[in-house]
């Protein structure tokens, strides 16, 4: 596609992506809605955190955030997920969008990610059902990225800001959005449910190497 897609066009492109064929409840594999992804990415683009930058999508799932960043002109995008099936799906979506020349997608646990990037965009598990809370993802993101955009369950901004401060970063922006979760698992009783989420933007204040 020639030129940068508008926010609406980006949402349309992301809505066409292949979803995860067998999402796992223990990994809290809920797809980031395409409209939410496009809004977050457009916001990050406007703040200068996407175009020409190296971007990582931690826990990428089908790749909606990372591949969307590639469409908006990121210089290189790294997508990781612990689920091999998610990585295969994200690769297929990269081919679908025509961005394979600017992405690397591979299987990795988030705690093993050691690459330095300009920007991290991620929708980590909230830690409601699984044993890996969103804080684990945020700590790794803050050690890898200069700027982080992270989606969290509404009401956790103050706690996460404190954690970020102890790691030499600050919370700069909070935006609230509705997040629609479609029925995917046996324990879901309703066709869909809407929860409130906060998208938090952090900036690292120091460049100290962290383990």
C-alpha positions as CSV (number, residue, x, y, z in Angstrom):
1,X,0.0,0.0,0.0
2,X,1.4,3.4,-0.9
3,X,1.6,6.0,1.9
4,X,0.6,5.7,5.5
5,X,-3.0,4.4,6.0
6,X,-5.4,6.6,7.9
7,X,-6.7,5.5,11.3
8,X,-9.9,4.2,9.7
9,X,-8.0,2.4,6.9
10,X,-5.6,0.9,9.4
11,X,-8.5,-0.4,11.5
12,X,-10.0,-2.0,8.3
13,X,-6.7,-3.7,7.4
14,X,-6.2,-5.0,10.9
15,X,-9.8,-6.3,11.0
16,X,-8.9,-8.5,8.0
17,X,-6.2,-10.4,9.8
18,X,-6.4,-14.1,10.6
19,X,-7.2,-14.6,14.3
20,X,-5.6,-17.2,16.5
21,X,-7.2,-20.5,15.6
22,X,-7.0,-22.1,19.0
23,X,-6.6,-19.4,21.8
24,X,-5.5,-20.7,25.2
25,X,-7.3,-19.5,28.3
26,X,-4.2,-20.0,30.5
27,X,-2.4,-17.5,28.3
28,X,-5.3,-15.1,28.2
29,X,-5.2,-14.9,24.4
30,X,-7.8,-12.3,23.8
31,X,-7.4,-10.5,20.4
32,X,-6.8,-6.7,20.6
33,X,-9.8,-5.2,18.8
34,X,-8.7,-3.7,15.5
35,X,-10.3,-0.3,16.3
36,X,-8.5,-0.1,19.6
37,X,-5.2,-1.2,18.0
38,X,-5.5,1.5,15.3
39,X,-6.3,4.2,17.8
40,X,-3.3,3.3,20.0
41,X,-1.0,3.1,17.0
42,X,-2.2,6.4,15.5
43,X,-1.6,8.0,18.9
44,X,1.9,6.6,19.1
45,X,2.6,7.7,15.5
46,X,1.5,11.2,16.3
47,X,3.9,11.3,19.2
48,X,6.8,10.3,17.0
49,X,7.1,6.8,18.5
50,X,6.4,4.6,15.4
51,X,7.7,6.0,12.1
52,X,11.3,5.2,11.5
53,X,11.6,3.5,14.9
54,X,12.4,-0.1,16.0
55,X,9.3,-1.5,17.6
56,X,8.6,-4.6,19.6
57,X,5.3,-6.4,20.2
58,X,5.6,-8.6,23.3
59,X,3.0,-11.4,23.4
60,X,2.1,-10.6,19.9
61,X,-0.7,-13.1,19.3
62,X,-1.9,-12.7,15.7
63,X,0.4,-9.6,15.4
64,X,-2.2,-6.9,15.3
65,X,-0.1,-4.3,17.1
66,X,3.3,-5.0,15.7
67,X,2.1,-5.5,12.2
68,X,0.1,-2.3,12.4
69,X,3.2,-0.5,13.5
70,X,4.9,-1.8,10.4
71,X,2.1,-0.4,8.2
72,X,2.7,3.0,9.8
73,X,6.3,3.1,8.8
74,X,8.3,1.5,11.7
75,X,11.8,0.8,10.5
76,X,11.8,-2.7,12.0
77,X,9.3,-4.7,14.1
78,X,10.1,-7.6,16.4
79,X,7.1,-9.7,17.5
80,X,7.4,-12.5,20.0
81,X,5.0,-15.0,21.6
82,X,5.4,-18.0,23.7
83,X,2.8,-19.9,21.7
84,X,4.2,-21.3,18.4
85,X,0.8,-21.3,16.8
86,X,0.5,-17.6,17.5
87,X,3.9,-17.0,15.8
88,X,2.8,-19.0,12.7
89,X,-0.4,-16.9,12.5
90,X,1.4,-13.7,12.9
91,X,3.8,-14.7,10.0
92,X,0.8,-15.4,7.8
93,X,-0.7,-12.0,8.7
94,X,2.6,-10.3,7.9
95,X,2.5,-11.9,4.4
96,X,-1.1,-10.8,4.1
97,X,-0.2,-7.2,4.8
98,X,3.0,-7.2,2.7
99,X,5.3,-6.2,5.6
100,X,7.5,-9.3,5.9
101,X,10.6,-7.4,4.9
102,X,10.4,-5.3,8.0
103,X,9.3,-7.8,10.7
104,X,10.9,-10.6,12.7
105,X,8.6,-13.0,14.5
106,X,9.8,-15.8,16.7
107,X,8.9,-18.0,19.7
108,X,10.1,-16.6,23.0
109,X,9.0,-16.2,26.6
110,X,8.8,-12.5,27.4
111,X,11.3,-12.9,30.3
112,X,13.9,-14.1,27.8
113,X,13.5,-11.1,25.5
114,X,16.7,-9.0,25.6
115,X,16.6,-6.8,22.5
116,X,16.8,-3.0,22.8
117,X,14.2,-1.2,20.8
118,X,12.8,2.3,20.6
119,X,9.1,1.5,21.3
120,X,7.2,-1.4,22.8
121,X,3.5,-1.8,22.0
122,X,1.7,-4.7,23.8
123,X,-1.5,-6.1,25.1
124,X,-0.2,-8.3,27.9
125,X,-2.2,-10.9,29.9
126,X,-4.0,-9.1,32.7
127,X,-3.1,-11.9,35.2
128,X,-6.7,-12.8,36.0
129,X,-6.7,-16.5,35.1
130,X,-3.0,-17.2,34.3
131,X,0.1,-17.2,36.4
132,X,1.9,-14.5,34.5
133,X,0.6,-11.0,35.5
134,X,0.9,-8.0,33.2
135,X,3.6,-6.6,35.5
136,X,6.0,-9.3,34.3
137,X,5.5,-8.0,30.7
138,X,5.8,-4.4,31.8
139,X,9.1,-5.0,33.6
140,X,10.6,-6.6,30.5
141,X,9.3,-3.9,28.3
142,X,10.8,-1.2,30.5
143,X,14.2,-2.9,30.3
144,X,14.0,-3.1,26.5
145,X,12.2,-0.1,25.2
146,X,12.6,3.7,25.4
147,X,8.9,4.2,25.2
148,X,6.1,1.7,26.1
149,X,2.5,1.6,25.2
150,X,0.7,-1.1,27.2
151,X,-2.9,-2.1,27.6
152,X,-4.1,-3.0,31.1
153,X,-7.3,-3.6,33.0
154,X,-8.7,-0.3,34.2
155,X,-7.8,0.7,37.7
156,X,-4.1,-0.4,37.7
157,X,-2.4,2.8,36.5
158,X,-1.3,4.0,39.9
159,X,0.2,0.7,40.9
160,X,2.0,0.2,37.5
161,X,3.3,3.8,37.6
162,X,4.9,3.1,40.9
163,X,6.5,-0.1,39.6
164,X,7.8,1.9,36.5
165,X,9.2,4.6,38.7
166,X,11.3,2.0,40.6
167,X,12.7,0.9,37.3
168,X,13.7,4.4,36.2
169,X,10.7,5.2,34.1
170,X,7.7,7.5,34.3
171,X,4.0,7.2,33.3
172,X,3.4,10.1,30.8
173,X,-0.1,9.5,29.5
174,X,-3.2,7.4,30.3
175,X,-6.0,6.9,27.9
176,X,-9.1,4.8,28.6
177,X,-11.0,2.7,26.1
178,X,-13.7,0.0,26.0
179,X,-12.4,-3.5,25.2
180,X,-14.9,-6.0,23.8
181,X,-14.2,-9.7,24.6
182,X,-16.1,-12.2,22.4
183,X,-17.1,-15.6,23.8
184,X,-14.1,-17.9,23.1
185,X,-13.8,-20.3,26.1
186,X,-16.1,-22.7,27.8
187,X,-16.3,-20.7,31.0
188,X,-17.7,-17.7,29.0
189,X,-21.5,-17.4,29.5
190,X,-22.2,-14.4,27.4
191,X,-21.7,-13.8,23.7
192,X,-19.5,-10.8,24.5
193,X,-18.5,-8.6,27.4
194,X,-17.1,-5.2,27.4
195,X,-14.4,-4.2,30.0
196,X,-12.6,-1.0,30.6
197,X,-8.9,-0.8,29.8
198,X,-6.3,1.8,30.2
199,X,-3.5,2.3,27.7
200,X,-0.5,3.5,29.5
201,X,2.5,5.3,27.9
202,X,5.8,5.1,29.8
203,X,9.1,6.7,29.1
204,X,12.4,5.3,30.4
205,X,14.4,8.1,32.1
206,X,17.8,6.3,32.2
207,X,19.7,4.1,29.9
208,X,21.1,1.8,32.6
209,X,21.6,-1.7,31.4
210,X,19.3,-4.0,33.4
211,X,19.5,-7.8,33.8
